[in-house]
Amino acid sequence: MDAVDAGPSRAGGSDTGPPAGAAAPSRYESQKRRDWNTFLQYLRNHKPPLVLARCSGAHVIEFLRYLDQFGKTKVHLSGCAFYGHPSPPAPCTCPLRQAWGSLDALIGRLRAAYEESGGSPETNPFAARAVRIFLRDVRDSQAKARGIPYEKKKRRRAPTASDQVHGGGESSSSAALSGDSSGSGAGEGSAVPLWGSSIS
């Protein structure tokens, strides 16, 4: 699973360790804090600098596009001979991008961090409709470019008596769907490394 690296320079040493005797934060909490610090640093380095209170869904999308330069997922262009092939037999010059699953997980963490930092759910830029549409478009375009279908997970249902008689439970295909972002290089729960380390 990928991890989001908080980049080359962490601002101001605010990321101190837990106080003595306190439990260490979970991997998710540590990742969320690094992602949040990285986003705040991105706002400070923006030309012109941005303040969080003025940040919109458009700025979040700009941030996600910025992250593409650190991506490791090959996304074939429509003119490429390998467009639509999940396992091309030879290298090509198509660009590397952030995997959809990594971006989706990153937005989930940033959305939570925004509200934990005192932001209102109603003004959360990471929950903006434009961001959801952008992520859906990235998912669909990467699926087409790599020839990998994305399908919604099937709802789990309680096993019935007939399921147990037949060896029951979910089919292997639905289990495979839950983790298959294989074409995008990362699953939904993946983390996104930032600033030049292994993103996606």
Residue frames as qw, qx, qy, qz and C-alpha x, y, z in Angstrom:
[[0.000, 0.891, 0.455, 0.000, 0.00, 0.00, 0.00],
 [0.407, 0.529, -0.033, 0.744, 1.32, 3.38, -0.90],
 [0.401, -0.653, -0.406, 0.498, 2.04, 6.00, 1.68],
 [0.214, 0.915, 0.133, 0.314, 1.82, 9.73, 1.33],
 [0.625, -0.134, -0.181, 0.747, 5.12, 11.38, 2.00],
 [0.066, -0.909, -0.325, 0.251, 4.69, 14.89, 3.31],
 [0.464, 0.854, 0.036, 0.233, 7.28, 16.28, 1.01],
 [0.653, 0.358, -0.282, 0.605, 10.69, 17.83, 1.09],
 [0.141, 0.223, -0.408, 0.874, 10.10, 20.51, 3.66],
 [0.343, -0.619, -0.706, 0.019, 7.67, 20.24, 6.45],
 [0.006, -0.728, -0.027, -0.685, 6.53, 23.62, 7.60],
 [0.262, -0.683, 0.230, -0.642, 7.54, 24.96, 10.95],
 [0.239, 0.184, -0.873, 0.384, 8.15, 21.79, 12.97],
 [0.582, -0.220, 0.175, -0.763, 4.51, 21.61, 14.02],
 [0.884, 0.013, -0.393, -0.254, 4.54, 17.85, 13.52],
 [0.111, -0.538, 0.743, -0.383, 5.93, 16.85, 16.90],
 [0.398, -0.035, -0.917, -0.015, 5.67, 13.37, 18.32],
 [0.586, -0.605, -0.435, -0.318, 3.02, 12.29, 20.79],
 [0.296, -0.727, 0.409, -0.465, 3.46, 13.33, 24.43],
 [0.154, 0.289, -0.914, 0.239, 5.19, 10.86, 26.73],
 [0.290, 0.115, 0.831, -0.461, 2.85, 8.09, 27.79],
 [0.626, 0.434, 0.107, -0.638, 0.38, 8.73, 24.96],
 [0.773, 0.185, 0.590, 0.141, -0.33, 6.01, 22.43],
 [0.183, -0.256, 0.527, 0.789, 1.32, 6.53, 19.06],
 [0.577, 0.421, 0.049, -0.698, -1.15, 7.62, 16.37],
 [0.810, 0.236, 0.537, 0.021, -2.40, 5.01, 13.95],
 [0.453, -0.003, 0.549, 0.703, -0.96, 4.77, 10.46],
 [0.148, 0.716, 0.577, 0.365, -4.11, 6.40, 9.11],
 [0.245, -0.931, -0.199, 0.184, -3.89, 9.31, 11.58],
 [0.486, -0.502, 0.324, 0.638, -0.20, 9.85, 10.81],
 [0.379, 0.265, 0.624, 0.629, -0.92, 9.78, 7.09],
 [0.015, 0.851, 0.498, 0.165, -3.82, 12.19, 7.48],
 [0.339, -0.852, -0.010, 0.398, -1.65, 14.64, 9.40],
 [0.460, -0.258, 0.483, 0.698, 1.12, 14.47, 6.78],
 [0.265, 0.517, 0.646, 0.495, -1.40, 14.98, 3.96],
 [0.118, -0.924, -0.362, 0.045, -2.95, 17.94, 5.76],
 [0.406, -0.704, 0.183, 0.553, 0.45, 19.57, 6.40],
 [0.433, 0.020, 0.602, 0.671, 1.36, 19.03, 2.75],
 [0.154, 0.728, 0.579, 0.333, -1.85, 20.65, 1.54],
 [0.237, -0.927, -0.159, 0.242, -1.32, 23.65, 3.82],
 [0.460, -0.460, 0.386, 0.654, 2.22, 23.97, 2.50],
 [0.363, 0.371, 0.646, 0.560, 0.86, 23.84, -1.05],
 [0.007, -0.905, -0.418, -0.079, -1.47, 26.74, -0.21],
 [0.370, -0.809, 0.094, 0.446, 1.44, 28.77, 1.21],
 [0.435, -0.264, 0.560, 0.654, 3.57, 28.12, -1.89],
 [0.411, 0.654, 0.609, 0.181, 0.73, 28.94, -4.26],
 [0.204, -0.152, 0.161, 0.954, 1.14, 32.00, -6.48],
 [0.114, -0.609, 0.398, -0.676, -0.48, 34.10, -5.09],
 [0.079, 0.049, -0.905, 0.416, -0.58, 32.42, -1.66],
 [0.524, -0.414, -0.515, -0.538, -3.97, 31.04, -0.65],
 [0.266, -0.258, 0.657, -0.657, -5.60, 30.96, 2.76],
 [0.023, 0.157, 0.987, -0.030, -7.63, 27.95, 3.79],
 [0.266, 0.512, 0.543, -0.610, -10.76, 30.04, 4.39],
 [0.424, 0.607, -0.177, -0.648, -10.77, 31.07, 0.70],
 [0.094, -0.242, 0.918, 0.299, -10.00, 27.58, -0.61],
 [0.731, 0.249, 0.067, -0.633, -12.61, 26.13, -2.98],
 [0.891, 0.124, 0.436, -0.006, -13.20, 22.89, -4.82],
 [0.632, 0.762, -0.103, 0.102, -11.39, 24.43, -7.81],
 [0.047, -0.793, 0.581, -0.175, -8.25, 24.86, -5.69],
 [0.736, -0.254, 0.616, -0.123, -8.51, 21.25, -4.52],
 [0.857, 0.460, 0.228, 0.037, -8.70, 20.08, -8.15],
 [0.345, 0.861, -0.342, 0.148, -5.68, 22.25, -8.98],
 [0.410, -0.614, 0.654, -0.166, -3.82, 20.52, -6.12],
 [0.860, 0.047, 0.506, -0.055, -4.74, 17.07, -7.44],
 [0.721, 0.685, -0.003, 0.103, -3.51, 18.00, -10.92],
 [0.001, -0.850, 0.504, -0.154, -0.29, 19.29, -9.37],
 [0.673, -0.395, 0.616, -0.113, 0.24, 15.87, -7.78],
 [0.905, 0.409, 0.093, -0.077, 0.21, 14.15, -11.18],
 [0.383, 0.778, -0.484, 0.115, 3.87, 15.08, -11.67],
 [0.247, -0.493, 0.788, -0.274, 4.72, 12.64, -8.86],
 [0.887, 0.066, 0.179, -0.421, 2.49, 9.83, -10.16],
 [0.218, -0.402, 0.869, 0.187, 3.67, 6.34, -11.03],
 [0.610, 0.346, 0.696, -0.155, 0.66, 5.02, -12.92],
 [0.126, -0.102, 0.620, 0.768, 0.99, 4.86, -16.71],
 [0.454, 0.588, 0.498, -0.448, -2.12, 6.31, -18.33],
 [0.436, 0.127, 0.640, 0.620, -2.19, 5.72, -22.09],
 [0.234, 0.427, -0.048, -0.872, -3.27, 8.55, -24.37],
 [0.743, 0.422, 0.362, -0.372, -6.02, 7.89, -26.91],
 [0.591, 0.702, -0.339, -0.206, -3.51, 7.87, -29.80],
 [0.224, -0.539, 0.811, -0.042, -1.25, 5.28, -28.14],
 [0.565, 0.152, -0.747, -0.316, -1.15, 1.78, -29.64],
 [0.305, -0.080, -0.888, 0.334, -1.64, 0.38, -26.12],
 [0.374, -0.139, 0.184, -0.898, -4.70, 2.50, -25.27],
 [0.822, -0.110, -0.058, -0.556, -7.23, 0.22, -23.58],
 [0.807, 0.132, -0.565, 0.109, -4.72, -2.59, -22.90],
 [0.653, -0.743, 0.059, -0.134, -4.25, -3.40, -19.20],
 [0.720, -0.469, 0.399, 0.319, -0.86, -5.09, -19.77],
 [0.538, 0.800, -0.203, -0.172, 0.94, -3.57, -22.75],
 [0.963, 0.027, 0.044, 0.263, 3.78, -5.72, -24.16],
 [0.611, 0.254, -0.028, 0.749, 6.24, -2.85, -24.57],
 [0.231, -0.528, -0.296, 0.762, 7.03, 0.56, -23.07],
 [0.258, 0.732, 0.432, 0.460, 5.54, 3.75, -24.46],
 [0.285, 0.192, -0.168, 0.924, 5.91, 7.48, -23.92],
 [0.372, -0.696, -0.439, -0.429, 2.52, 8.08, -22.32],
 [0.071, -0.617, 0.394, -0.677, 2.59, 10.12, -19.09],
 [0.394, -0.203, -0.816, 0.370, 2.64, 8.86, -15.53],
 [0.358, -0.553, -0.128, -0.742, -0.25, 10.03, -13.39],
 [0.303, -0.200, 0.704, -0.611, -1.62, 9.66, -9.89],
 [0.182, -0.221, -0.941, -0.179, -3.81, 6.58, -9.65],
 [0.430, -0.503, -0.301, -0.686, -7.49, 7.24, -9.10],
 [0.743, -0.457, -0.486, 0.049, -7.59, 5.07, -5.97],
 [0.536, -0.122, -0.313, 0.774, -4.76, 7.05, -4.39],
 [0.042, -0.274, -0.068, -0.958, -6.44, 10.38, -5.11],
 [0.582, -0.493, -0.451, -0.462, -9.77, 9.12, -3.82],
 [0.719, -0.402, -0.461, 0.330, -8.18, 7.99, -0.54],
 [0.368, 0.045, -0.166, 0.914, -6.27, 11.26, -0.23],
 [0.259, -0.418, -0.209, -0.845, -9.44, 13.34, -0.60],
 [0.693, -0.506, -0.492, -0.147, -11.11, 11.22, 2.08],
 [0.639, -0.292, -0.367, 0.610, -8.30, 11.95, 4.52],
 [0.182, 0.134, -0.009, 0.974, -8.17, 15.66, 3.69],
 [0.409, -0.522, -0.409, -0.628, -11.94, 15.95, 4.00],
 [0.710, -0.534, -0.442, 0.123, -11.75, 14.49, 7.51],
 [0.552, -0.137, -0.215, 0.794, -8.73, 16.62, 8.46],
 [0.012, -0.409, -0.179, -0.895, -10.49, 19.81, 7.36],
 [0.568, -0.608, -0.332, -0.444, -13.43, 19.17, 9.68],
 [0.770, -0.394, -0.348, 0.362, -11.16, 18.03, 12.53],
 [0.431, 0.037, -0.091, 0.897, -9.33, 21.36, 12.16],
 [0.055, 0.479, 0.425, -0.766, -12.55, 23.27, 12.82],
 [0.167, 0.085, -0.498, -0.846, -13.88, 23.61, 9.30],
 [0.621, 0.203, 0.389, -0.649, -17.61, 23.35, 8.70],
 [0.513, 0.157, 0.820, 0.196, -18.92, 20.37, 6.70],
 [0.430, 0.795, 0.398, -0.157, -21.01, 22.84, 4.67],
 [0.219, 0.925, -0.251, -0.183, -17.90, 24.73, 3.50],
 [0.691, -0.354, 0.574, 0.260, -15.56, 21.73, 3.15],
 [0.390, 0.665, -0.398, -0.497, -13.81, 22.22, -0.23],
 [0.044, -0.287, 0.946, 0.147, -12.80, 18.54, -0.32],
 [0.347, 0.348, 0.842, -0.221, -16.49, 17.58, -0.31],
 [0.322, 0.509, -0.097, -0.792, -17.38, 19.92, -3.18],
 [0.812, 0.415, 0.357, -0.205, -19.42, 18.51, -6.04],
 [0.486, 0.794, -0.345, -0.116, -16.74, 19.60, -8.51],
 [0.153, -0.561, 0.810, -0.075, -14.16, 17.45, -6.69],
 [0.688, 0.070, 0.691, -0.210, -16.45, 14.40, -6.80],
 [0.730, 0.651, 0.099, -0.182, -17.02, 14.92, -10.52],
 [0.227, 0.786, -0.572, -0.054, -13.28, 15.33, -11.11],
 [0.379, -0.361, 0.844, -0.115, -12.49, 12.08, -9.27],
 [0.762, 0.321, 0.519, -0.218, -15.20, 10.24, -11.21],
 [0.599, 0.771, -0.155, -0.151, -13.77, 11.53, -14.48],
 [0.007, -0.670, 0.742, -0.011, -10.24, 10.45, -13.48],
 [0.599, -0.095, 0.774, -0.181, -11.55, 7.00, -12.58],
 [0.761, 0.518, 0.338, -0.195, -13.41, 6.60, -15.86],
 [0.459, 0.816, -0.335, -0.111, -10.60, 7.93, -18.05],
 [0.157, -0.563, 0.810, -0.045, -8.00, 5.71, -16.37],
 [0.705, 0.091, 0.676, -0.196, -10.29, 2.71, -16.71],
 [0.725, 0.663, 0.110, -0.152, -10.68, 3.34, -20.45],
 [0.239, 0.820, -0.517, -0.049, -6.99, 4.06, -21.00],
 [0.146, -0.437, 0.880, -0.114, -5.98, 0.82, -19.31],
 [0.579, 0.000, -0.689, -0.436, -8.93, -1.30, -20.38],
 [0.224, -0.112, -0.871, 0.422, -10.04, -2.04, -16.83],
 [0.351, -0.597, -0.463, -0.553, -13.71, -1.74, -15.89],
 [0.023, -0.110, 0.615, -0.781, -14.66, -0.10, -12.61],
 [0.471, -0.450, -0.639, -0.410, -17.85, -1.40, -11.06],
 [0.441, -0.571, 0.268, -0.638, -19.64, -0.52, -7.87],
 [0.030, 0.168, -0.941, 0.293, -19.14, -2.96, -5.05],
 [0.541, -0.382, -0.638, -0.394, -22.07, -5.25, -4.49],
 [0.485, -0.559, 0.307, -0.599, -23.78, -4.84, -1.15],
 [0.175, 0.145, -0.951, 0.211, -22.93, -7.61, 1.25],
 [0.699, -0.319, -0.181, -0.614, -25.95, -9.56, 2.35],
 [0.547, -0.386, 0.664, -0.332, -26.42, -11.89, 5.24],
 [0.180, 0.190, -0.924, -0.278, -25.81, -15.48, 4.15],
 [0.778, -0.086, -0.007, -0.622, -28.97, -17.53, 3.74],
 [0.782, -0.206, 0.575, -0.121, -29.40, -21.20, 4.49],
 [0.863, 0.476, 0.161, 0.049, -29.10, -22.06, 0.79],
 [0.282, 0.855, -0.409, 0.152, -25.83, -20.11, 0.59],
 [0.422, -0.582, 0.672, -0.180, -24.38, -22.18, 3.40],
 [0.891, 0.112, 0.433, -0.082, -25.47, -25.41, 1.73],
 [0.758, 0.617, 0.066, 0.200, -23.69, -24.41, -1.47],
 [0.710, -0.048, -0.074, 0.699, -20.55, -23.18, 0.23],
 [0.039, -0.910, -0.413, 0.012, -22.11, -19.70, 0.24],
 [0.371, -0.614, 0.038, 0.695, -20.90, -16.21, 0.72],
 [0.311, 0.814, -0.125, -0.474, -19.95, -13.65, -1.84],
 [0.887, 0.416, 0.096, 0.176, -18.64, -14.74, -5.21],
 [0.674, -0.272, 0.148, 0.671, -14.95, -14.40, -5.90],
 [0.340, 0.533, 0.332, 0.700, -15.72, -11.82, -8.57],
 [0.242, -0.899, -0.188, -0.313, -17.30, -9.41, -6.10],
 [0.704, -0.618, 0.048, 0.347, -14.42, -9.96, -3.70],
 [0.630, 0.102, 0.267, 0.722, -12.00, -9.16, -6.49],
 [0.123, 0.777, 0.306, 0.535, -13.90, -5.97, -7.29],
 [0.461, -0.871, -0.159, 0.055, -13.48, -4.65, -3.79],
 [0.546, -0.625, 0.263, 0.492, -9.75, -4.44, -4.16],
 [0.650, 0.263, 0.473, 0.533, -9.40, -4.10, -7.90],
 [0.205, 0.942, -0.057, -0.258, -8.04, -0.78, -8.81],
 [0.786, -0.186, 0.397, 0.436, -5.26, -2.85, -10.34],
 [0.544, 0.604, 0.309, 0.494, -5.32, -0.78, -13.46],
 [0.011, -0.946, -0.008, -0.324, -4.87, 2.43, -11.58],
 [0.488, 0.430, -0.541, 0.534, -2.00, 1.22, -9.46],
 [0.003, 0.114, -0.668, 0.736, -3.71, 1.62, -6.11],
 [0.221, -0.511, -0.828, -0.071, -6.85, 0.58, -4.34],
 [0.205, -0.816, -0.284, -0.460, -9.37, 2.91, -2.80],
 [0.646, -0.752, -0.090, 0.093, -7.72, 2.71, 0.59],
 [0.747, 0.158, -0.055, 0.643, -4.25, 3.49, -0.70],
 [0.253, -0.828, -0.081, 0.493, -2.41, 6.49, 0.51],
 [0.578, 0.763, 0.091, 0.275, -0.84, 9.03, -1.79],
 [0.632, -0.379, 0.001, 0.677, 2.79, 9.96, -1.34],
 [0.233, 0.961, 0.149, -0.019, 3.44, 13.60, -2.12],
 [0.049, -0.934, 0.333, 0.121, 6.34, 15.73, -3.24],
 [0.410, 0.665, -0.617, -0.093, 8.37, 13.37, -5.29],
 [0.284, -0.268, 0.908, -0.153, 8.26, 10.19, -3.29],
 [0.017, -0.115, -0.936, -0.331, 6.24, 7.17, -4.29],
 [0.483, 0.223, 0.256, -0.807, 2.79, 8.50, -5.03],
 [0.867, 0.273, -0.017, -0.418, 0.42, 5.87, -6.27]]
